[in-house]
Every structure is written in C-alpha cells, then in structure tokens.
Amino acid sequence: MKRIYFFLLIFVIFAQIPTFKASAVTSFKPGERITYNAYFNIGFVWLQAARVDFTVRNGIYNGHPAYHFVAAGRTLKTFARFYQVYDTLYSYADKQTLYPYFYQRVAHEDNYWAQDDFYFDQVTPQSTTVRTHCYRRNKDVKKQTLHLKGTVTDLVSALYRLREQNFSSLQLGQTIPFSIVYDDDGQKFDLNLRYLGKENITLKNGERYRCIKLRPKLIKGKVFRSEDAMTVWITDDENHIPVYVEAKIRVGSVKAYLASTSSLKQPNSSYLGKKK
C-alpha cells in the first residue's frame, strides 16, 4: 500500500466546491488546532491506528498575507507493525478566496519517501495553472506545468474552503461537482459531493453533535472499494468541522473521530452534550 496517505486523504478528498464566493472567513481563525483519532478494522478488531492534526496559522507567501495550513498524520505504535505513516501537508492560501498559492506534501510511509511541491500560478473559476515539482528517492525530479479547466485546489486548502460553504440551500440528494489534483501523476479528478441530510452523531468519547451528512464520489481503485465508500459528518453550524468519517477501503474499514479542538472562531452550536 505504498504511496497511500489515507489517514490525511479521508478528511480532504471530498472538499473544494466551486460555488465558494470570496468573503470574510467565518468558520476558522489562526490558532485553531483540530485533532482526529483514526481506527482501522482488522477482522473483528478495531485498532486505533493514527492521529491527524490540522492547524491554522498566519503566513506570508511572496509578500501576500496568507493562511498557512498544516495537516500532519502519523500512525501510532500499536499499528506500526502493520504499516507506518508520517505525512505532513503544508498549504498557503489567499485570505479572501482561500485559493492556494503553494502546497507541499512530505510523505514517509514504511520505506517510501516522497515530496511534492505544487505552485498555483493561477486559480480562477475558469482555469487553474499549477507547476508541480515531485521528488522520489533515487529518481530525477519530475516537473510538469498543468493547465486545467475550472477551479482546482490542493487537498488542505480544499478542506477549509468546504468549511466556508453554505449548505442551507441544498436539497436532499443534490450533488455538487468539484475537482482535485494531487500526487505526481498530473491528473485532475472531476468528482462530486452528495448531500444526505442531517443526523445527530455520537462520537467514541460520548459527545454528541448535530451534523450535516455528506457522501463524496471517490476514486475507485487502490484505496477505496467503490465510488460511494465514504461518508462524512460535519457540524451543522458556522464551524463546519468534520467530526466523524467512515470508509470502506480495499483492505478493511476505517473510522475517524474528532478528538479535540482549540481556538475556534465561536462556540460550537451543534454540540449536544455527552450521551447519558
């Protein structure tokens, strides 16, 4: 399962919706830190496999004020004998549009190492231009310039763009198209996100949240069993924080739970308290 940074991908592959409109950001602020615990199913046993942290910082990119997003995932010692992952994703994004300026992935997965640097020279609703520099151990750097139709973003800024969406006008079953690009293949993936209504979700620690339920169309292949193999629940409030993810992958099942949050923009109004 080389080249799969799944524990980070489950939180961001469903994101970037092109209906986003530039405005003041309301769902997060610099200083926010959100942590998730991921569990992997082996037979009838669920093992806590990984931890994923997302942080928001102030940054500067080529003289432009920017959000500096960092997503870091690592497998725990209890899971290391099966598979080891230590991946970090960095993104600099415009503070108004949340369009990315620069994205970097540094991946350590067992004996596999990779670094991908994406330079977003242009991102508009009509077209996206990305220069990619991809490094692999014992290989020459692979450089490409991608000229893509429509809005395409990196994986991390995509998550924060999702949190700025207005879901109140969606009808049950409505799908919203979106596009992503990642890794060194230079391929753009045109997918969609389906709205499945609202549900109350109880996490592993007993906390309950009122949530929006979403199902992304995925890329069937090495990771996922089918295009509908993942469901995501995000808080039904201005924060739009993913609190629970479940997915069926080719080698088992994965569940990820919100573990902690800090420095939110406002109190989470979807929190329903502890289950009694």
MOMOLIN-V384204 format. One record per backbone hydrogen bond with DSSP energy under -0.5 kcal/mol. NH is the residue of the N-H (numbers start at 1). CO is the residue of the C=O. E is the energy in kcal/mol with one decimal. If there is no record, write none. Layout:
# MOMOLIN-V384204
nh->{NH NH}
co->{CO CO}
e->{E E}
This chain:
# MOMOLIN-V384204
nh->{4 5 6 8 9 10 11 12 12 13 15 18 18 20 23 31 32 33 34 35 36 37 38 39 40 41 42 42 45 47 47 49 49 50 51 52 53 54 55 56 57 59 61 64 66 67 68 69 69 70 71 72 73 74 75 76 79 80 81 82 83 86 87 88 89 90 91 92 93 94 95 98 101 102 103 104 105 106 107 107 108 109 110 112 114 115 116 117 118 118 119 119 120 120 121 121 122 124 128 129 130 131 132 132 133 134 135 137 139 142 143 144 146 146 148 148 150 153 158 159 159 160 161 162 163 164 164 165 167 170 173 174 176 178 180 181 182 185 189 190 191 191 193 194 195 196 199 201 203 203 206 208 209 210 211 211 212 213 214 215 217 218 218 220 221 224 225 229 231 232 233 234 235 236 237 243 244 245 246 247 248 249 249 250 252 254 255 256 257 258 259 260 262 269 271 272 273 275}
co->{1 3 4 5 5 6 8 8 9 9 12 16 177 17 96 56 29 262 54 260 52 257 50 255 47 253 40 45 42 40 45 38 47 38 74 36 72 34 70 32 68 66 64 61 59 93 57 67 91 55 89 53 87 51 85 49 76 76 77 79 79 108 73 106 71 104 69 102 67 99 65 94 92 92 118 90 116 88 105 114 86 112 84 109 107 135 105 133 103 116 117 131 101 118 119 129 129 127 148 122 146 119 130 144 117 142 115 113 136 134 141 132 130 144 128 146 126 179 154 155 156 156 157 158 159 160 161 162 165 167 195 171 193 191 189 153 187 182 180 188 178 189 176 215 174 213 211 209 201 207 203 273 201 270 199 209 234 197 232 194 192 216 227 218 224 219 248 226 246 214 244 212 241 210 235 233 233 256 231 254 229 247 252 223 249 247 39 245 37 243 35 35 33 267 268 208 208 206}
e->{-0.9 -0.7 -0.7 -1.0 -2.1 -2.4 -1.4 -0.6 -1.2 -2.2 -1.5 -0.5 -0.8 -1.5 -1.0 -3.2 -1.7 -1.4 -2.7 -2.5 -2.7 -2.4 -2.7 -3.8 -2.8 -2.7 -0.5 -3.2 -2.1 -2.8 -0.6 -2.4 -0.8 -1.7 -2.4 -2.2 -2.7 -2.9 -2.5 -2.0 -1.7 -2.6 -2.6 -2.2 -3.0 -2.5 -3.0 -0.7 -2.9 -2.1 -2.6 -2.5 -2.8 -2.2 -2.2 -2.6 -1.5 -1.1 -0.5 -1.9 -1.9 -2.7 -2.4 -2.4 -3.3 -3.0 -2.3 -2.5 -2.1 -2.9 -0.7 -1.4 -3.6 -1.4 -2.3 -2.6 -2.3 -2.7 -0.5 -2.9 -1.1 -2.6 -1.4 -2.7 -1.9 -2.0 -2.3 -2.7 -3.3 -0.5 -0.5 -3.1 -2.0 -0.6 -1.2 -1.3 -1.5 -2.2 -2.9 -2.7 -2.3 -2.7 -0.5 -2.9 -2.8 -2.5 -3.5 -1.0 -1.8 -2.7 -0.6 -2.0 -3.6 -0.5 -3.4 -0.6 -2.8 -0.7 -1.3 -1.0 -0.7 -1.3 -2.0 -2.0 -1.6 -0.5 -1.0 -1.9 -0.7 -1.4 -2.9 -2.5 -2.3 -1.8 -1.8 -1.0 -0.6 -0.5 -2.9 -0.6 -3.0 -0.7 -2.1 -2.5 -2.5 -2.8 -1.8 -2.8 -0.5 -3.1 -1.9 -2.5 -2.3 -2.2 -3.0 -0.6 -3.3 -3.0 -3.0 -2.3 -3.0 -0.6 -2.3 -0.9 -1.6 -0.6 -1.6 -1.1 -2.4 -2.9 -2.6 -2.4 -2.1 -2.7 -1.7 -2.7 -1.4 -2.1 -2.2 -2.6 -2.0 -0.6 -2.0 -2.4 -1.6 -2.9 -2.3 -2.6 -2.7 -2.4 -3.3 -1.4 -1.1 -0.9 -1.3 -3.2 -0.6 -2.6}
